Amino acid sequence: MSNRWKDWLAQAERDLEHVQMDIEKGFYEWACFSAEQAAEKALKAVYLYDNQEGWGHSVAGLLRKLPAGTPPAGLSETAARLDHFYIPTRYANGFDDGAPKDYFFKADAEEAFKHARAIIDYCKSLLAQ
């Protein structure tokens, strides 16, 4: 079986492009979710590169358990912030009232993009070694 880490990393980069399009169109909840997905896929690429499988959907959890060791200062918090966008960005029952579109704003989406970019850049630095 082939190791498809490059495919996962390529999709992570494409998901990040999707974040930018959603920000431009005002789909801030989807931009936040796509940022979380981009980071998650980049981390899973690192696991695959090391012939392991990253399991789960927590960006912080995947980062914490990376075989590469301790991430740079602040990156764990960055990952945890992305985890906040996994469920409530998609489901109306994530809040007492209203739809996800009512709770996420451009600043949230831009922050999510920045965080995902940081995770992807870190993963690419590990894959370049």
N, C-alpha and C positions, 0 to 999 in steps of 0.2 A: 504494500500500500504506500502511495506517495505521501510525502509530508507537505501539507498545503498551507504552511504558515504564510507564504507570500500572498495567497488568495485572501486570507484573513486580514492581513495588513492592507492590501489594496482596497478591500471593502471598508475597512476603518477609515481610510482616507476619503473614500467616496461618501461615506456617511457624514463626514465632516463637511464636505461640499454641500450636502443636503441641508445641513444646519444653516449655512449661509443663505441658501435659497429660501428656507423657511423664515429666516429673520427678515429678508427683503419683502416677503409676502405677508408678514404679520402672523405667521403660525408659530407663535412663541412656545407654546406647550410642546409642539412637535420638534421644534429646534432643540429644546432641552432634552427631550427623549432621545433624539438622534445623536446628540453629543454624548449621552451616557452610553449608547450603543457603540459609537465609534471608539470610545476608550476601552470598553469591554472587549471588543473584537481585536484591538491592538494588543491588549494583554494576552488574549488567548493565542495570538500569533507567536508571542514569546514562548508560551508553554509548548506549543507545537514545535517550534524551532529546537527546543530542548528535548524533543520526543516525549513530551508529557501532555496531559490534558488538563486545561483549566476548567474547573467545574463551578457552575453557579453563575449568578448575574450581578454579584456585588463587585463593583470596581475596586472598592477598598479591600475587600477580601481577596480578590485575585492579586492585587498589588502586594498585599501583606505576605502572601504565600509564594510569591515568585521565587524560583530557584536562584535568581541573580543576587539575592541578598537584600540588604536594607536600601530602600529608595532614598533619594535626596530629601533633605529637610523640606517640609511643607507639602510634599507630593501626596502623602497619606491623607492630609486634610482635603486636598484638591480632589482626590478620589472619593472621599466620603461625601463631599458636596455633590458630586455627580450621582451618587446613589440615591439622593433625594428626588431625582427626576425619573426613576424607573417606573413607579406605579402611578403616582397621582397625576402625571402628565397625560395619562391615557384613559382613566376611568372616572366617571362622574361621581362614584361613591368614595372617591379619595378625599372629598370635602363634604361638610354638612349640607351645603347648599351650592347650587351653581355647577357649571361644567368646568373642566380643566382650563378652557380658553379664558375663563374669567379670573384665573389666579396666576397666570404666567405672563410676564411682560418683557419688553425688549431688553431691559437690563439683565433679566434672568437668562435670557437666551444668549446674550453676548458673553456673560460670565461663564455659562456652560460651554460655549465655544472655546473660550480661553482655557478652561480646565481640561477639556478634551484634547486640545492641541498640546498642552503640556504633557499629558499622559502618552499621547502618540509619539511625541518627540523623544520622551524617555525610552519608550519601547524600541524606537528606531535606533537609538544609541546602543541599546543592548544587542540588537540584531546586527549591528555593524562591527561588533567585536570579533 
